[in-house]
């Protein structure tokens, strides 16, 4: 017989795996639109691809996917409030956020530890989420800025080993 773990148990166990937190954002109809994604990962070096996973219940993704280019900002350790703000349902997700838009319309957040300029390569249905493969067109990082970490349903920081 197949075992299917209950969603709460799956979330608890998978929460033991720490991940970074990204903001995926762009100008859509002239206004900033974005969401938080902790399911960001490197996929391929050639061609340069990364992925995010988006819940199929997202009301933001159907509008955001219309953007020609998407900015992916890897949030820094001091940006936990932005992770919460961009993950919230409703309200102005960009209130008090400093950002810049590129010529392609992607939004990059100030203070992030890394930035990627991407376009959607393809989307793959996967259960209650879609896997979105993003082609990387440009990127940069500030190695002096530590990343925000999401672990056991809370935000934290990396600590250097002694």
C-alpha positions as CSV (number, residue, x, y, z in Angstrom):
1,X,0.0,0.0,0.0
2,X,1.2,3.5,-0.9
3,X,1.9,5.8,2.0
4,X,0.9,9.4,1.6
5,X,2.1,11.7,4.4
6,X,-0.3,14.3,5.6
7,X,0.5,17.8,4.3
8,X,1.2,19.1,7.8
9,X,3.7,16.3,8.5
10,X,5.3,16.8,5.1
11,X,5.7,20.6,5.8
12,X,7.2,19.8,9.2
13,X,9.8,17.4,7.9
14,X,10.7,19.3,4.8
15,X,11.0,22.4,7.0
16,X,14.2,20.8,8.4
17,X,15.9,21.7,5.1
18,X,17.0,25.4,5.1
19,X,16.6,27.5,2.0
20,X,17.2,31.0,0.9
21,X,14.4,33.5,0.2
22,X,13.9,35.3,-3.0
23,X,11.6,38.2,-4.2
24,X,10.4,37.6,-7.7
25,X,9.1,40.9,-9.1
26,X,8.4,43.1,-12.2
27,X,6.5,46.0,-13.4
28,X,3.1,44.9,-14.6
29,X,0.8,47.5,-16.1
30,X,3.2,50.1,-14.8
31,X,3.0,49.0,-11.2
32,X,5.3,46.9,-9.1
33,X,4.1,43.3,-8.6
34,X,5.9,40.5,-6.8
35,X,5.9,37.6,-4.5
36,X,8.3,35.7,-2.1
37,X,9.7,32.3,-3.1
38,X,11.8,30.1,-0.9
39,X,11.8,27.3,-3.5
40,X,14.5,28.9,-5.6
41,X,17.3,26.7,-6.9
42,X,20.0,26.5,-9.6
43,X,19.1,24.2,-12.4
44,X,21.7,24.4,-15.2
45,X,24.9,26.3,-16.1
46,X,24.5,25.8,-19.8
47,X,22.0,27.2,-20.6
48,X,21.8,29.3,-17.5
49,X,18.6,28.2,-15.7
50,X,17.2,28.6,-12.2
51,X,13.8,27.5,-10.9
52,X,11.1,28.6,-8.5
53,X,8.0,26.8,-7.5
54,X,4.7,28.7,-7.3
55,X,1.5,27.5,-5.6
56,X,-1.3,27.0,-8.1
57,X,-3.5,28.9,-5.7
58,X,-1.4,32.1,-6.2
59,X,-3.4,35.1,-7.3
60,X,-0.2,37.0,-8.0
61,X,1.5,34.6,-10.4
62,X,-1.1,34.7,-13.2
63,X,-0.5,38.5,-13.4
64,X,3.2,38.4,-12.8
65,X,3.9,35.8,-15.5
66,X,2.7,38.3,-18.1
67,X,5.9,40.3,-17.6
68,X,8.5,39.9,-20.2
69,X,11.3,39.8,-17.7
70,X,11.4,39.0,-14.0
71,X,13.8,40.2,-11.3
72,X,14.9,37.7,-8.7
73,X,16.4,39.3,-5.6
74,X,18.0,37.0,-3.1
75,X,17.0,38.6,0.2
76,X,19.7,39.5,2.7
77,X,19.7,38.6,6.4
78,X,18.3,42.0,7.4
79,X,15.3,41.7,5.0
80,X,13.1,39.2,6.9
81,X,10.4,41.9,7.0
82,X,10.4,41.9,3.2
83,X,10.0,38.2,3.1
84,X,6.9,38.4,5.2
85,X,5.6,41.4,3.4
86,X,6.0,39.9,-0.1
87,X,4.4,36.6,1.1
88,X,1.4,38.3,2.6
89,X,-2.0,38.1,1.0
90,X,-3.4,41.5,0.1
91,X,-2.1,44.9,1.0
92,X,0.7,46.9,-0.7
93,X,3.6,44.4,-0.9
94,X,6.0,47.2,-1.9
95,X,5.1,49.7,0.8
96,X,8.4,51.1,2.2
97,X,10.5,48.8,-0.1
98,X,13.3,50.5,-2.0
99,X,13.7,49.0,-5.5
100,X,14.8,49.8,-9.0
101,X,13.3,48.7,-12.3
102,X,15.5,47.9,-15.2
103,X,14.8,48.8,-18.9
104,X,13.1,45.3,-19.3
105,X,10.7,46.0,-16.4
106,X,12.2,43.6,-13.9
107,X,12.3,44.8,-10.3
108,X,15.4,44.3,-8.2
109,X,15.3,45.1,-4.5
110,X,17.9,47.3,-2.9
111,X,19.9,45.6,-0.1
112,X,19.5,42.1,-1.6
113,X,22.6,39.9,-1.6
114,X,22.2,38.8,-5.2
115,X,20.1,39.7,-8.2
116,X,19.1,37.9,-11.4
117,X,17.4,39.2,-14.5
118,X,15.3,36.4,-15.9
119,X,12.7,35.4,-18.4
120,X,10.3,32.4,-18.2
121,X,11.8,29.5,-20.1
122,X,8.9,27.1,-19.4
123,X,6.4,26.0,-16.7
124,X,5.9,22.4,-15.5
125,X,2.8,21.3,-13.6
126,X,3.8,19.5,-10.4
127,X,1.0,18.6,-8.0
128,X,-0.4,21.7,-6.3
129,X,2.5,23.9,-7.6
130,X,4.1,24.8,-10.9
131,X,7.8,24.6,-11.4
132,X,8.9,27.7,-13.3
133,X,12.2,27.4,-15.2
134,X,13.8,30.9,-15.6
135,X,16.5,31.7,-18.1
136,X,19.1,34.0,-16.6
137,X,20.2,37.0,-18.7
138,X,22.2,38.9,-16.2
139,X,23.2,38.6,-12.6
140,X,25.3,40.0,-9.8
141,X,26.0,39.4,-6.1
142,X,27.4,41.2,-3.1
143,X,29.4,38.5,-1.3
144,X,29.8,40.7,1.7
145,X,26.0,40.7,2.4
146,X,24.7,37.5,4.2
147,X,21.5,35.8,2.9
148,X,18.2,35.4,4.7
149,X,17.5,31.8,5.6
150,X,14.1,30.1,5.9
151,X,14.2,27.1,8.2
152,X,11.4,25.4,10.2
153,X,8.9,28.0,9.1
154,X,10.9,30.9,10.4
155,X,13.5,33.4,9.1
156,X,17.0,33.3,10.3
157,X,20.7,34.0,9.5
158,X,23.7,31.9,8.7
159,X,26.4,31.8,11.4
160,X,30.0,31.3,10.6
161,X,31.6,28.2,12.1
162,X,34.3,28.9,14.7
